[in-house]
């Protein structure tokens, strides 16, 4: 599967089709994330956050957009929920596949999902 096909799969809105990007597979109908062949235990919010980021793979997604998509409302000033959950998801993904980085922070802008080997 080409990189362009993977990106197109990830960009499809909502949907029940699995999202496959590099060594990550997200199965929306099962609420399951698999990294490097290993299932990753995620809470419902963590799974929704990962799915929202993966659907926009390679693009920076604003914190406000993520909060609206996952929590269903506007992000309040000073609310750090997104940051806490991104940290949790990042730790779980990196534990499943050491040596890889999955979620990248763009300070002042948001987060980007793009699996990359760590330097």
DSSP file (Angstrom, degrees, kcal/mol; ACC not computed):
  #  RESIDUE AA STRUCTURE BP1 BP2  ACC     N-H-->O    O-->H-N    N-H-->O    O-->H-N    TCO  KAPPA ALPHA  PHI   PSI    X-CA   Y-CA   Z-CA
    1    1 A X              0   0    0      0, 0.0     2,-0.0     0, 0.0     0, 0.0   0.000 360.0 360.0 360.0 133.5    0.0    0.0    0.0
    2    2 A X     >  -     0   0    0      1,-0.1     4,-2.3     4,-0.0     5,-0.2  -0.310 360.0-113.3 -78.2 163.0    1.4    3.4   -0.9
    3    3 A X  H  > S+     0   0    0      1,-0.2     4,-2.6     2,-0.2     5,-0.2   0.890 118.7  54.3 -60.6 -40.0    1.9    6.3    1.4
    4    4 A X  H  > S+     0   0    0      1,-0.2     4,-2.3     2,-0.2    -1,-0.2   0.895 107.6  49.4 -63.6 -39.4   -0.7    8.2   -0.5
    5    5 A X  H  > S+     0   0    0      2,-0.2     4,-2.6     1,-0.2    -1,-0.2   0.919 110.9  49.8 -65.8 -42.6   -3.3    5.4   -0.1
    6    6 A X  H  X S+     0   0    0     -4,-2.3     4,-2.3     1,-0.2    -2,-0.2   0.927 111.5  48.7 -60.9 -44.0   -2.6    5.2    3.6
    7    7 A X  H  X S+     0   0    0     -4,-2.6     4,-1.5     1,-0.2    -1,-0.2   0.896 111.2  50.1 -63.3 -39.6   -3.0    9.0    3.9
    8    8 A X  H  X S+     0   0    0     -4,-2.3     4,-0.9     2,-0.2    -1,-0.2   0.907 109.7  51.1 -65.5 -40.9   -6.3    8.8    2.0
    9    9 A X  H >< S+     0   0    0     -4,-2.6     3,-0.8     1,-0.2    -2,-0.2   0.922 111.5  47.8 -59.7 -43.6   -7.5    6.0    4.2
   10   10 A X  H 3< S+     0   0    0     -4,-2.3    -1,-0.2     1,-0.2    -2,-0.2   0.778 107.6  56.6 -69.3 -26.5   -6.7    8.0    7.3
   11   11 A X  H 3< S+     0   0    0     -4,-1.5    -1,-0.2    -5,-0.2     2,-0.2   0.644  75.3 112.9 -83.0 -14.2   -8.5   11.1    5.9
   12   12 A X  S << S-     0   0    0     -4,-0.9     2,-0.0    -3,-0.8    -3,-0.0  -0.417  75.5-116.2 -63.0 125.5  -11.8    9.4    5.3
   13   13 A X        -     0   0    0     -2,-0.2    -1,-0.1    43,-0.0    -2,-0.1  -0.334  65.8 -37.3 -68.2 140.2  -14.2   11.1    7.8
   14   14 A X  S    S+     0   0    0      1,-0.1    14,-0.1     2,-0.1     3,-0.1  -0.245  87.1 141.0  53.3-119.8  -15.8    9.0   10.5
   15   15 A X        -     0   0    0      1,-0.1    -1,-0.1    13,-0.0    13,-0.1   0.355  61.2-112.2  69.7 158.7  -16.4    5.7    8.9
   16   16 A X  S    S+     0   0    0     12,-0.1    13,-0.6     2,-0.1    -1,-0.1   0.398  76.3 115.2-105.7  -1.5  -16.1    2.2   10.1
   17   17 A X  S    S-     0   0    0      1,-0.1    11,-0.3    11,-0.1     9,-0.0  -0.447  76.1-101.7 -71.0 142.0  -13.2    1.2    7.9
   18   18 A X        -     0   0    0      9,-0.1     2,-0.6    -2,-0.1     9,-0.2  -0.304  29.6-135.5 -59.8 146.8   -9.9    0.4    9.6
   19   19 A X  E     -A   26   0A   0      7,-2.6     7,-2.8    -3,-0.1     2,-0.5  -0.937  22.1-171.3-106.0 122.1   -7.3    3.2    9.5
   20   20 A X  E     +A   25   0A   0     -2,-0.6     2,-0.4     5,-0.2     5,-0.2  -0.966  13.7 162.6-121.2 120.6   -3.8    1.9    8.7
   21   21 A X  E >   -A   24   0A   0      3,-2.5     3,-2.6    -2,-0.5     2,-0.1  -0.960  65.7 -52.0-138.6 117.3   -0.8    4.1    8.9
   22   22 A X  T 3  S-     0   0    0     -2,-0.4    94,-0.0     1,-0.3    92,-0.0  -0.349 124.8 -15.9  52.6-122.6    2.7    2.7    9.0
   23   23 A X  T 3  S+     0   0    0     -2,-0.1    13,-2.6    -3,-0.1     2,-0.4   0.234 119.0  97.4 -95.4  14.2    2.7    0.1   11.9
   24   24 A X  E <   -AB  21  35A   0     -3,-2.6    -3,-2.5    11,-0.2     2,-0.4  -0.879  46.8-178.1-108.3 132.6   -0.6    1.4   13.4
   25   25 A X  E     -AB  20  34A   0      9,-2.8     9,-3.2    -2,-0.4     2,-0.5  -0.996   5.8-167.0-128.3 127.7   -4.0   -0.1   12.7
   26   26 A X  E     -AB  19  33A   0     -7,-2.8    -7,-2.6    -2,-0.4     2,-0.7  -0.964   3.0-164.7-115.7 124.1   -7.1    1.5   14.2
   27   27 A X  E >>> - B   0  32A   0      5,-3.4     5,-1.7    -2,-0.5     4,-1.4  -0.834   3.3-173.1-111.4  93.3  -10.4   -0.6   14.0
   28   28 A X  T 345S+     0   0    0     -2,-0.7     3,-0.3   -11,-0.3    -1,-0.2   0.846  82.2  54.8 -56.9 -39.3  -13.3    1.8   14.8
   29   29 A X  T 345S+     0   0    0    -13,-0.6    -1,-0.3     1,-0.2   -12,-0.1   0.760 117.7  36.7 -69.1 -22.1  -16.0   -0.9   14.9
   30   30 A X  T <45S-     0   0    0     -3,-1.2    -1,-0.2     2,-0.2    -2,-0.2   0.542 101.9-127.4-102.8 -10.5  -14.0   -2.8   17.5
   31   31 A X  T  <5 +     0   0    0     -4,-1.4     2,-0.4    -3,-0.3    11,-0.2   0.879  64.7 140.3  63.3  36.9  -12.6    0.1   19.5
   32   32 A X  E   < -B   27   0A   0     -5,-1.7    -5,-3.4     9,-0.1     2,-0.4  -0.932  39.8-167.6-122.4 134.8   -9.2   -1.5   19.0
   33   33 A X  E     -BC  26  40A   0      7,-0.6     7,-2.8    -2,-0.4     2,-0.4  -0.981   8.8-167.9-117.2 132.1   -5.8    0.0   18.2
   34   34 A X  E     -BC  25  39A   0     -9,-3.2    -9,-2.8    -2,-0.4     2,-0.5  -0.981   2.7-172.5-122.4 128.5   -3.0   -2.3   17.2
   35   35 A X  E >  S-BC  24  38A   0      3,-3.0     3,-2.2    -2,-0.4   -11,-0.2  -0.983  74.7 -16.4-124.0 123.3    0.7   -1.2   17.0
   36   36 A X  T 3  S-     0   0    0    -13,-2.6    -1,-0.1    -2,-0.5   -12,-0.1   0.867 130.3 -52.0  52.0  39.2    3.4   -3.4   15.5
   37   37 A X  T 3  S+     0   0    0    -14,-0.4     2,-0.5     1,-0.2    -1,-0.3   0.470 117.3 112.8  80.5   1.9    1.0   -6.3   15.9
   38   38 A X  E <   -C   35   0A   0     -3,-2.2    -3,-3.0    58,-0.1    -1,-0.2  -0.921  67.7-124.8-112.8 130.3    0.2   -5.6   19.6
   39   39 A X  E     -C   34   0A   0     -2,-0.5     2,-0.5    -5,-0.2    -5,-0.2  -0.481  23.5-145.5 -68.0 138.6   -3.1   -4.5   20.9
   40   40 A X  E     -C   33   0A   0     -7,-2.8     2,-0.7    -2,-0.2    -7,-0.6  -0.939  11.1-130.2-111.2 124.7   -2.9   -1.3   22.9
   41   41 A X        +     0   0    0     -2,-0.5     2,-0.4    -9,-0.1    -9,-0.1  -0.638  39.1 168.8 -77.1 112.8   -5.3   -0.9   25.8
   42   42 A X        -     0   0    0     -2,-0.7    -9,-0.0   -11,-0.2     2,-0.0  -0.950  33.4-122.1-125.5 144.6   -6.9    2.5   25.5
   43   43 A X     >  -     0   0    0     -2,-0.4     4,-2.7     1,-0.1     5,-0.2  -0.286  41.1 -99.0 -71.0 170.5   -9.9    4.1   27.3
   44   44 A X  H  > S+     0   0    0      2,-0.2     4,-2.5     1,-0.2     5,-0.2   0.930 125.7  46.5 -58.9 -47.0  -12.8    5.2   25.1
   45   45 A X  H  > S+     0   0    0      2,-0.2     4,-2.6     1,-0.2    -1,-0.2   0.915 112.0  50.6 -62.6 -43.6  -11.6    8.9   25.2
   46   46 A X  H  > S+     0   0    0      1,-0.2     4,-2.6     2,-0.2    -1,-0.2   0.915 111.7  48.3 -60.8 -42.5   -8.0    7.8   24.3
   47   47 A X  H  X S+     0   0    0     -4,-2.7     4,-2.6     2,-0.2    -2,-0.2   0.915 111.9  48.8 -64.0 -43.5   -9.3    5.7   21.4
   48   48 A X  H  X S+     0   0    0     -4,-2.5     4,-2.4     2,-0.2    -2,-0.2   0.891 112.1  49.6 -63.8 -39.6  -11.4    8.6   20.1
   49   49 A X  H  X S+     0   0    0     -4,-2.6     4,-2.3     2,-0.2    -2,-0.2   0.939 111.9  47.2 -64.9 -47.6   -8.5   11.0   20.4
   50   50 A X  H  X S+     0   0    0     -4,-2.6     4,-2.8     1,-0.2    -2,-0.2   0.919 113.0  49.8 -59.5 -44.3   -6.2    8.6   18.5
   51   51 A X  H  X S+     0   0    0     -4,-2.6     4,-2.3     1,-0.2    -1,-0.2   0.914 109.5  50.8 -61.4 -43.9   -8.8    8.1   15.9
   52   52 A X  H  X S+     0   0    0     -4,-2.4     4,-0.6     1,-0.2    -1,-0.2   0.902 114.3  44.2 -62.4 -41.7   -9.4   11.8   15.4
   53   53 A X  H >< S+     0   0    0     -4,-2.3     3,-1.0     1,-0.2    60,-0.4   0.918 112.7  51.2 -68.3 -43.4   -5.6   12.4   15.0
   54   54 A X  H >< S+     0   0    0     -4,-2.8     3,-1.8     1,-0.3    -2,-0.2   0.848 101.9  60.4 -65.5 -34.0   -5.1    9.4   12.7
   55   55 A X  H 3< S+     0   0    0     -4,-2.3    -1,-0.3     1,-0.3    -2,-0.2   0.754 112.8  39.6 -64.3 -21.4   -8.0   10.6   10.4
   56   56 A X  T X< S+     0   0    0     -3,-1.0     3,-2.4    -4,-0.6    -1,-0.3  -0.060  89.8 172.5-113.8  29.5   -5.9   13.7    9.9
   57   57 A X  T <   +     0   0    0     -3,-1.8    57,-0.2     1,-0.3    -3,-0.1  -0.051  66.0  16.8 -46.3 133.9   -2.6   11.9    9.7
   58   58 A X  T 3  S+     0   0    0     55,-2.5     2,-0.4     1,-0.2    -1,-0.3   0.326 107.8  99.5  85.3  -7.8    0.3   14.2    8.7
   59   59 A X  S <  S-     0   0    0     -3,-2.4    54,-0.5    -6,-0.3     2,-0.5  -0.866  78.1-115.3-112.9 145.5   -1.7   17.3    9.5
   60   60 A X  E     -D  112   0B   0     -2,-0.4     2,-0.5    52,-0.2    52,-0.2  -0.669  31.0-157.4 -76.9 127.0   -1.5   19.5   12.5
   61   61 A X  E     -D  111   0B   0     50,-3.5    50,-2.3    -2,-0.5    48,-0.1  -0.933  17.7-120.9-110.6 125.7   -4.9   19.4   14.3
   62   62 A X  E  >  -D  110   0B   0     -2,-0.5     4,-2.3    48,-0.2    48,-0.2  -0.284  16.2-123.4 -64.7 146.8   -5.7   22.3   16.6
   63   63 A X  H  > S+     0   0    0     46,-0.6     4,-2.8     1,-0.2     5,-0.2   0.894 113.4  54.5 -55.9 -42.1   -6.4   21.5   20.3
   64   64 A X  H  > S+     0   0    0      1,-0.2     4,-2.4     2,-0.2    -1,-0.2   0.890 108.2  48.5 -61.6 -40.4   -9.8   23.2   19.9
   65   65 A X  H  > S+     0   0    0      2,-0.2     4,-2.4     1,-0.2    -1,-0.2   0.909 112.4  48.5 -66.9 -42.0  -10.7   21.0   17.0
   66   66 A X  H  X S+     0   0    0     -4,-2.3     4,-2.8     2,-0.2     5,-0.4   0.927 112.0  48.9 -63.1 -44.7   -9.6   17.8   18.9
   67   67 A X  H  X>S+     0   0    0     -4,-2.8     4,-2.8     1,-0.2     5,-0.9   0.936 112.6  47.7 -61.8 -46.0  -11.6   18.8   22.0
   68   68 A X  H  X5S+     0   0    0     -4,-2.4     4,-0.8     3,-0.2    -1,-0.2   0.907 115.4  45.6 -60.3 -43.2  -14.7   19.5   19.9
   69   69 A X  H  <5S+     0   0    0     -4,-2.4    -2,-0.2    -5,-0.2    -1,-0.2   0.902 125.3  29.3 -67.9 -42.9  -14.4   16.2   18.1
   70   70 A X  H  <5S+     0   0    0     -4,-2.8    -2,-0.2    -5,-0.2    -3,-0.2   0.887 132.0  30.8 -89.7 -42.7  -13.7   14.0   21.1
   71   71 A X  H  <5S-     0   0    0     -4,-2.8    -3,-0.2    -5,-0.4    -2,-0.1   0.636  98.2-129.7 -94.4 -16.2  -15.5   15.8   24.0
   72   72 A X  S  <<S+     0   0    0     -5,-0.9     2,-0.3    -4,-0.8    -4,-0.2   0.725  73.5  67.1  79.1  22.2  -18.3   17.3   21.9
   73   73 A X  S    S-     0   0    0     -6,-0.6    -1,-0.2     0, 0.0    -2,-0.2  -0.921  90.2 -64.0-156.5-178.9  -18.1   20.9   23.0
   74   74 A X        -     0   0    0     -2,-0.3     2,-0.5    -3,-0.1    -9,-0.1  -0.470  50.8-110.8 -77.0 147.5  -15.9   24.0   23.0
   75   75 A X        -     0   0    0     -2,-0.1     2,-0.2   -11,-0.1    -1,-0.1  -0.655  33.6-136.6 -76.6 123.5  -12.5   24.0   24.7
   76   76 A X    >   -     0   0    0     -2,-0.5     3,-2.1     1,-0.1     2,-0.1  -0.527  30.8 -90.3 -80.3 149.0  -12.6   26.2   27.8
   77   77 A X  T 3  S+     0   0    0      1,-0.3    -1,-0.1    -2,-0.2     3,-0.1  -0.349 113.5  14.4 -57.3 130.6   -9.7   28.6   28.5
   78   78 A X  T 3  S+     0   0    0      1,-0.3     2,-0.4    -3,-0.1    -1,-0.3   0.345  87.2 141.3  85.4  -6.7   -7.1   26.8   30.7
   79   79 A X    <   -     0   0    0     -3,-2.1    -1,-0.3     1,-0.1     3,-0.2  -0.570  26.5-178.7 -73.0 123.8   -8.5   23.3   30.1
   80   80 A X     >  +     0   0    0     -2,-0.4     4,-2.2     1,-0.1     5,-0.2   0.167  45.8 114.5-108.0  15.6   -5.5   20.9   29.7
   81   81 A X  H  > S+     0   0    0      1,-0.2     4,-2.7     2,-0.2     5,-0.2   0.904  76.3  52.3 -54.1 -46.0   -7.6   17.7   29.1
   82   82 A X  H  > S+     0   0    0      1,-0.2     4,-2.9     2,-0.2    -1,-0.2   0.927 109.9  48.6 -56.9 -46.9   -6.3   17.4   25.5
   83   83 A X  H  > S+     0   0    0      1,-0.2     4,-2.1     2,-0.2    -1,-0.2   0.895 111.7  49.0 -63.2 -41.0   -2.7   17.6   26.7
   84   84 A X  H  X S+     0   0    0     -4,-2.2     4,-2.0     2,-0.2    -1,-0.2   0.933 114.8  44.4 -64.3 -46.3   -3.2   15.0   29.4
   85   85 A X  H  X S+     0   0    0     -4,-2.7     4,-2.7     2,-0.2     5,-0.2   0.882 110.8  53.3 -69.1 -38.3   -4.8   12.6   27.1
   86   86 A X  H  X S+     0   0    0     -4,-2.9     4,-2.9    -5,-0.2    -1,-0.2   0.920 108.8  51.5 -60.6 -42.1   -2.3   13.1   24.3
   87   87 A X  H  X S+     0   0    0     -4,-2.1     4,-2.4    -5,-0.2    -2,-0.2   0.925 110.9  47.5 -59.6 -45.9    0.4   12.3   26.9
   88   88 A X  H  X S+     0   0    0     -4,-2.0     4,-2.1     2,-0.2    -2,-0.2   0.931 114.8  45.0 -61.7 -47.0   -1.3    9.1   27.9
   89   89 A X  H  X S+     0   0    0     -4,-2.7     4,-2.6     1,-0.2     5,-0.2   0.922 111.9  52.7 -64.7 -43.9   -1.9    7.9   24.3
   90   90 A X  H  X S+     0   0    0     -4,-2.9     4,-2.5    -5,-0.2     5,-0.2   0.927 109.8  49.0 -57.0 -47.3    1.7    8.9   23.3
   91   91 A X  H  X S+     0   0    0     -4,-2.4     4,-1.9     1,-0.2    -1,-0.2   0.912 112.3  47.8 -60.4 -44.0    3.1    6.8   26.2
   92   92 A X  H  X S+     0   0    0     -4,-2.1     4,-1.5     2,-0.2    -1,-0.2   0.903 113.4  46.6 -67.3 -41.3    1.0    3.7   25.4
   93   93 A X  H  X S+     0   0    0     -4,-2.6     4,-1.4     1,-0.2    -2,-0.2   0.927 113.9  47.8 -65.6 -44.4    1.8    3.8   21.6
   94   94 A X  H  < S+     0   0    0     -4,-2.5     6,-0.3    -5,-0.2    -1,-0.2   0.800 109.0  54.3 -69.8 -28.0    5.6    4.3   22.3
   95   95 A X  H  < S+     0   0    0     -4,-1.9     3,-0.5    -5,-0.2    -1,-0.2   0.849 108.4  50.2 -69.5 -34.1    5.5    1.4   24.9
   96   96 A X  H  < S+     0   0    0     -4,-1.5    -2,-0.2     1,-0.3    -1,-0.2   0.778 127.7  22.4 -74.5 -26.7    4.0   -0.8   22.2
   97   97 A X  S >< S-     0   0    0     -4,-1.4     3,-1.3     3,-0.1    -1,-0.3  -0.616  82.4-158.0-142.7  78.8    6.7    0.1   19.7
   98   98 A X  T 3  S+     0   0    0     -3,-0.5     3,-0.1     1,-0.2    -3,-0.1  -0.219  78.4  35.8 -57.6 144.9    9.8    1.4   21.4
   99   99 A X  T 3  S+     0   0    0      1,-0.3    19,-3.2    -5,-0.1     2,-0.4   0.442  99.6  99.8  91.1  -0.5   12.0    3.6   19.2
  100  100 A X  E <   -E  117   0B   0     -3,-1.3     2,-0.4    17,-0.3    -1,-0.3  -0.911  56.6-153.9-119.9 148.1    9.0    5.1   17.4
  101  101 A X  E     +E  116   0B   0     15,-3.3    15,-2.8    -2,-0.4     3,-0.1  -0.971  16.9 170.5-117.8 135.2    7.3    8.5   17.9
  102  102 A X  E     +     0   0B   0     -2,-0.4    12,-2.7     1,-0.3     2,-0.5   0.788  60.5  44.8-114.9 -43.0    3.7    8.8   16.9
  103  103 A X  E     -E  113   0B   0     10,-0.2     2,-0.4   -17,-0.1    -1,-0.3  -0.938  66.2-162.8-115.9 124.5    2.2   12.1   18.1
  104  104 A X  E     -E  112   0B   0      8,-3.1     8,-2.4    -2,-0.5     2,-0.4  -0.882  13.0-134.0-112.2 136.1    4.1   15.3   17.6
  105  105 A X  E     -E  111   0B   0     -2,-0.4     2,-0.6     6,-0.2     6,-0.2  -0.714  11.3-167.1 -89.0 133.2    3.5   18.5   19.4
  106  106 A X  E >>  -E  110   0B   0      4,-3.1     3,-2.9    -2,-0.4     4,-2.4  -0.879  29.6-131.5-117.7  94.3    3.3   21.8   17.5
  107  107 A X  T 34 S+     0   0    0     -2,-0.6     4,-0.0     1,-0.3    -2,-0.0  -0.166  87.7   9.5 -54.7 129.2    3.5   24.4   20.2
  108  108 A X  T 34 S+     0   0    0      1,-0.1    -1,-0.3     2,-0.0   -46,-0.0   0.337 131.1  56.0  84.4  -6.9    0.8   27.0   19.8
  109  109 A X  T <4 S-     0   0    0     -3,-2.9   -46,-0.6     1,-0.3     2,-0.3   0.723  99.8-109.2-121.0 -52.9   -0.9   25.1   17.0
  110  110 A X  E  <  -DE  62 106B   0     -4,-2.4    -4,-3.1   -48,-0.2     2,-0.3  -0.983  43.7 -42.4 156.0-143.7   -1.8   21.5   18.1
  111  111 A X  E     -DE  61 105B   0    -50,-2.3   -50,-3.5    -2,-0.3     2,-0.4  -0.911  34.2-156.0-129.5 152.4   -0.8   17.9   17.5
  112  112 A X  E     -DE  60 104B   0     -8,-2.4    -8,-3.1    -2,-0.3     2,-0.7  -0.996  10.7-145.3-130.2 129.8    0.2   15.9   14.4
  113  113 A X  E     + E   0 103B   0    -54,-0.5   -55,-2.5   -60,-0.4   -10,-0.2  -0.855  41.6 139.3 -94.2 117.5   -0.1   12.1   14.1
  114  114 A X  E     -     0   0B   0    -12,-2.7     2,-0.2    -2,-0.7   -13,-0.1  -0.667  46.4-136.0-160.3  96.2    2.8   10.8   12.0
  115  115 A X  E     +     0   0B   0     -2,-0.2     2,-0.3   -15,-0.1   -13,-0.2  -0.377  38.0 162.8 -60.8 125.4    4.6    7.6   13.0
  116  116 A X  E     - E   0 101B   0    -15,-2.8   -15,-3.3    -2,-0.2     2,-0.1  -0.997  42.4-106.9-143.9 142.3    8.3    8.1   12.7
  117  117 A X  E     - E   0 100B   0     -2,-0.3   -17,-0.3   -17,-0.2     2,-0.2  -0.470  43.3-112.6 -66.2 142.8   11.4    6.3   14.0
  118  118 A X              0   0    0    -19,-3.2    -1,-0.1     1,-0.1   -20,-0.0  -0.495 360.0 360.0 -75.3 146.4   13.1    8.3   16.8
  119  119 A X              0   0    0     -2,-0.2    -1,-0.1    -3,-0.0    -2,-0.1   0.469 360.0 360.0 -77.4 360.0   16.5    9.7   15.9
